[in-house]
């Protein structure tokens, strides 16, 4: 898998969530990561959430597909709902 991100978005994510967008690549390394579409009326393109375990903690990587590449939009610790989805569907 190839990944990309916008440098300005990367800096904003680091400021807001304390993580570089590149950290999101590690979410996809979890063999049990869960993919789910995001549902937001304002989104102009189909966005997805990948929820996976990194170093024993759950993280969520919001992304879009650009051809064969994954463009990371946001990376953060997972919330309670994402935790439930991961527990329900990851195994």
N, C-alpha and C positions, 0 to 999 in steps of 0.2 A: 504494500500500500504506500502511496505517496501522499504527503501532507503539505499544505501550504497555509499561510496566514498573512493577514495584513499587519504591518509593523505598528501602525497606530492602534489597531485593535488589540495587539499584543500588549502594548504599554498600558492601555486602559484596563485590560484584564488583570495585569500584574498589580495595578493600583487598587482595583476593586476587590479581587479575590486572592491576591498574594501569590498568583501562579502565572508562569509564562504559558502561552498557548501551546508551545511545543510539549509541555508536560502531558497534554491531552493524548499524544501518541501512545503513551503508556497505558491508557485506559483500554485501548484496542488489544494490548498484549494479554489481557485477562482472557483465557480461553472460554470463560463463562460470561463475558460481557453481554449486556442486553441492549438491543437497539429498539427505539420507539420513535414514532413521528411526533413532532411537537405540534400542538394545536394552538395557533395564534392567528387571528384574522389579519393582523398588520403585516405578517411576513409575506414578502413578495415571491419567495421561492420556498420549495419544500425543505424544511429543516428537520434534522434528526437529533436525537439524544443517544449517546452511547454511555452506558453506566457500567463501570467496572472497578475492580479492586486493584489498588496500587499500594504496595507496602502495608497491606492489611486494612486499608481504609477505602471507602467508596468515593469515587469521583464521577462527575458527569461532564462529558464533552459534547457541547452543542456544535453541530457541523452541517454543512451542505456538501453535496457532490458536485464537483466541477469536472465533468468528463470522467476520467479515471482517478482524479485526485480528490482527497478529502480536504475541504477548506474549514479549518477550525475557527469558530466564532466566539466561543466562551468555554472556559474550563473552570470548574469549581467543585467544592465538596458537595456530595449528593444530599438532597433533602429527604425527609421522612417518606414521602410518597415514592421517590426513586429507590429508596432502600427497600420498601415493600415489593416493588416491581422486580428488583434484582433478586430478592429472596424467593419470589414466586416463580420466576422464569429462568433463572440461571442454571438450574440443574435438571 
